[in-house]
Amino acid sequence: MAKKVVIVGAGPSGVLLAHYLLQRDEDYQVEIYERRNDPRSIPLSKSRTFPIVINQRGITALSNIEGLVEILKSASIESTGSLNHEKNGKTQLLPRNQPIYILDRTQLVIILLETLTAKYNSDRLNIYFENQCNVVDFEAKTVIFSKVVSADHTRNITVNYDLLIGADGARSQVREQFLSTDEFEVEQKYVPSAYKSIFLPANSATSLKPGYIHTWRRGDGITAILVHRIDGSLSGTVNFPRENNLMANFSTTKEISQFFSDRFPEIAQILPESEAEAFLNRPISSIITIRCNRYHHGDSVLLIGDAAHATSPSLGQGCNASFEDVDFFDKLLDEYSDDIAKAIAQFSLRRKPDAHALVELSNNAFPLSGRLLFLEFFIRLRSANILHQLFPKYFSPSLFQLLSESTVPYSEILNIYKNWIAKVKQANEKFLYQFGQLKSQ
């Protein structure tokens, strides 16, 4: 008898999971419900999007679906390293042994949706947009979704499931329903840094080389990250301490332009007045991290991706970890011969150490301040790369090689680099305390 899988969330992990399930065999029928509009019907310039980095972890998961990697690469910018721009105008290069691929989140979702709907028809796959998940009845195995059909009318529908997947992001409604169950614990924390997005036009007269992630890190916790897009434009974020930040005090375009001139002159040179004004009016965004004590409920509900383990974007691992979830769950279905109850229970047991480790790594791999600590950071990376090449049996690859160029479990990486992570964590907590973001213990 066919198993009906209801996936809440048509983001990257939810749509990739549909690919995996539908290619397993005819026993799976999939319905996807998404609260936002169909991204294929909205111009990219008006969509909710930001750059996504796909590294070896993501590529490994995508490669199990025929043709996906090739399509993704054709829509991406290939990056072979990072360039850190120092205040004196010099740059520090962090090269990569393997490239990563950068594209807009919306474009990634469109690729996954188009390849999915090209393979499967409505006999096995149905996707519903503008449907908000409201209530899950775990005992009855039903979900109530609502859809706004007019200004004064909302239509509710009740959907049954054999397996419910919460792939609906950091503020997951499915996870919210877990709070009504026994002994479920979730830790939700705001990342100390807030951010604003920035977009720079194509064909700008700039010395910023394509093919690199460009970073600027200042000792006061203010940083900027820019990447090229496939159309030649650039996009990224300016990050700053969430509390006591400068951004809340800016009221004019002139102040914005002066801010970039003082701190990020390479960006200031290509910042048009229109983007300075847009940046001024853009809202300040905050990020939350999520840690749960389990990712499943009963024999038929599972959380994946950000719904299970949202993390700081500092390492570019969020989407890759979500894709890895999908591959991980697929292997469990193989191991337990599609026994869903056993597979989801094992997902919680085996995936949690890596998911928790990723949050710790993302929060504390980069020092927020301190020139000497930044210098040590770069020395450690360079020396680890050299020593591993010379003596691979005795020295591990660098932290960032392990994260981006391997599929070594996050928990193992944290164990290898626990001393560095502990050192950075202590320094970061001291810095954040100075900014009033941590209370005295």
Secondary structure as the mmCIF struct_conf table of DSSP 4:
data_model
#
loop_
_struct_conf.conf_type_id
_struct_conf.id
_struct_conf.beg_label_comp_id
_struct_conf.beg_label_asym_id
_struct_conf.beg_label_seq_id
_struct_conf.end_label_comp_id
_struct_conf.end_label_asym_id
_struct_conf.end_label_seq_id
HELX_LH_PP_P HELX_LH_PP_P1 ALA A 2 ALA A 2
STRN STRN1 LYS A 3 VAL A 8
BEND BEND1 GLY A 11 GLY A 11
HELX_RH_AL_P HELX_RH_AL_P1 PRO A 12 ARG A 24
TURN_TY1_P TURN_TY1_P1 GLU A 26 ASP A 27
STRN STRN2 TYR A 28 TYR A 33
BEND BEND2 ARG A 35 ARG A 36
HELX_RH_3T_P HELX_RH_3T_P1 PRO A 39 SER A 41
BEND BEND3 ILE A 42 ILE A 42
HELX_RH_3T_P HELX_RH_3T_P2 LEU A 44 LYS A 46
BEND BEND4 SER A 47 SER A 47
STRN STRN3 PRO A 51 ILE A 54
HELX_RH_AL_P HELX_RH_AL_P2 GLN A 56 LEU A 62
TURN_TY1_P TURN_TY1_P2 SER A 63 ASN A 64
BEND BEND5 ILE A 65 ILE A 65
TURN_TY1_P TURN_TY1_P3 GLU A 66 GLY A 67
HELX_RH_AL_P HELX_RH_AL_P3 LEU A 68 SER A 74
TURN_TY1_P TURN_TY1_P4 ALA A 75 ALA A 75
BEND BEND6 SER A 76 SER A 76
STRN STRN4 ILE A 77 HIS A 85
HELX_LH_PP_P HELX_LH_PP_P2 GLU A 86 GLU A 86
TURN_TY1_P TURN_TY1_P5 LYS A 87 ASN A 88
BEND BEND7 GLY A 89 GLY A 89
STRN STRN5 THR A 91 ASP A 104
HELX_RH_AL_P HELX_RH_AL_P4 ARG A 105 LYS A 119
TURN_TY1_P TURN_TY1_P6 SER A 122 ARG A 124
STRN STRN6 LEU A 125 TYR A 128
BEND BEND8 GLU A 130 GLU A 130
STRN STRN7 GLN A 132 ASP A 137
TURN_TY1_P TURN_TY1_P7 PHE A 138 LYS A 141
STRN STRN8 THR A 142 SER A 150
TURN_TY1_P TURN_TY1_P8 ALA A 151 ASP A 152
STRN STRN9 HIS A 153 ASN A 160
BEND BEND9 ASP A 162 ASP A 162
STRN STRN10 LEU A 163 GLY A 166
TURN_TY1_P TURN_TY1_P9 ALA A 170 ARG A 171
HELX_RH_AL_P HELX_RH_AL_P5 GLN A 173 PHE A 178
TURN_TY1_P TURN_TY1_P10 LEU A 179 SER A 180
BEND BEND10 THR A 181 THR A 181
TURN_TY1_P TURN_TY1_P11 ASP A 182 GLU A 183
STRN STRN11 VAL A 186 TYR A 190
BEND BEND11 PRO A 192 PRO A 192
STRN STRN12 SER A 193 LEU A 200
TURN_TY1_P TURN_TY1_P12 ALA A 202 ASN A 203
TURN_TY1_P TURN_TY1_P13 PRO A 210 GLY A 211
STRN STRN13 TYR A 212 ARG A 217
TURN_TY1_P TURN_TY1_P14 GLY A 219 ASP A 220
BEND BEND12 GLY A 221 GLY A 221
STRN STRN14 THR A 223 HIS A 228
TURN_TY1_P TURN_TY1_P15 ILE A 230 ASP A 231
BEND BEND13 GLY A 232 GLY A 232
STRN STRN15 LEU A 234 PRO A 241
BEND BEND14 ARG A 242 ASN A 244
HELX_RH_3T_P HELX_RH_3T_P3 LEU A 246 ASN A 249
BEND BEND15 THR A 252 THR A 252
HELX_RH_AL_P HELX_RH_AL_P6 THR A 253 ARG A 263
HELX_RH_AL_P HELX_RH_AL_P7 PRO A 265 ALA A 268
TURN_TY1_P TURN_TY1_P16 GLN A 269 ILE A 270
HELX_RH_AL_P HELX_RH_AL_P8 GLU A 273 ASN A 281
BEND BEND16 ARG A 282 ARG A 282
HELX_LH_PP_P HELX_LH_PP_P3 PRO A 283 ILE A 284
STRN STRN16 SER A 285 SER A 285
STRN STRN17 ILE A 288 CYS A 292
BEND BEND17 ASN A 293 ASN A 293
BEND BEND18 TYR A 295 TYR A 295
STRN STRN18 HIS A 296 HIS A 297
TURN_TY1_P TURN_TY1_P17 GLY A 298 SER A 300
STRN STRN19 VAL A 301 LEU A 303
TURN_TY1_P TURN_TY1_P18 GLY A 305 GLY A 305
HELX_RH_AL_P HELX_RH_AL_P9 ASP A 306 HIS A 309
HELX_RH_3T_P HELX_RH_3T_P4 PRO A 313 LEU A 315
BEND BEND19 GLY A 316 GLY A 316
HELX_RH_AL_P HELX_RH_AL_P10 GLY A 318 GLU A 335
TURN_TY1_P TURN_TY1_P19 TYR A 336 ASP A 338
HELX_RH_AL_P HELX_RH_AL_P11 ILE A 340 ASN A 364
BEND BEND20 ALA A 365 PHE A 366
BEND BEND21 LEU A 368 SER A 369
HELX_RH_AL_P HELX_RH_AL_P12 ARG A 371 LEU A 390
TURN_TY1_P TURN_TY1_P20 PRO A 392 TYR A 394
BEND BEND22 PHE A 395 PHE A 395
HELX_LH_PP_P HELX_LH_PP_P4 SER A 396 SER A 398
HELX_RH_AL_P HELX_RH_AL_P13 LEU A 399 SER A 404
BEND BEND23 GLU A 405 GLU A 405
HELX_RH_AL_P HELX_RH_AL_P14 TYR A 410 ILE A 416
TURN_TY1_P TURN_TY1_P21 TYR A 417 TYR A 417
HELX_RH_AL_P HELX_RH_AL_P15 LYS A 418 GLN A 434
TURN_TY1_P TURN_TY1_P22 PHE A 435 GLY A 436
BEND BEND24 GLN A 437 LEU A 438
#
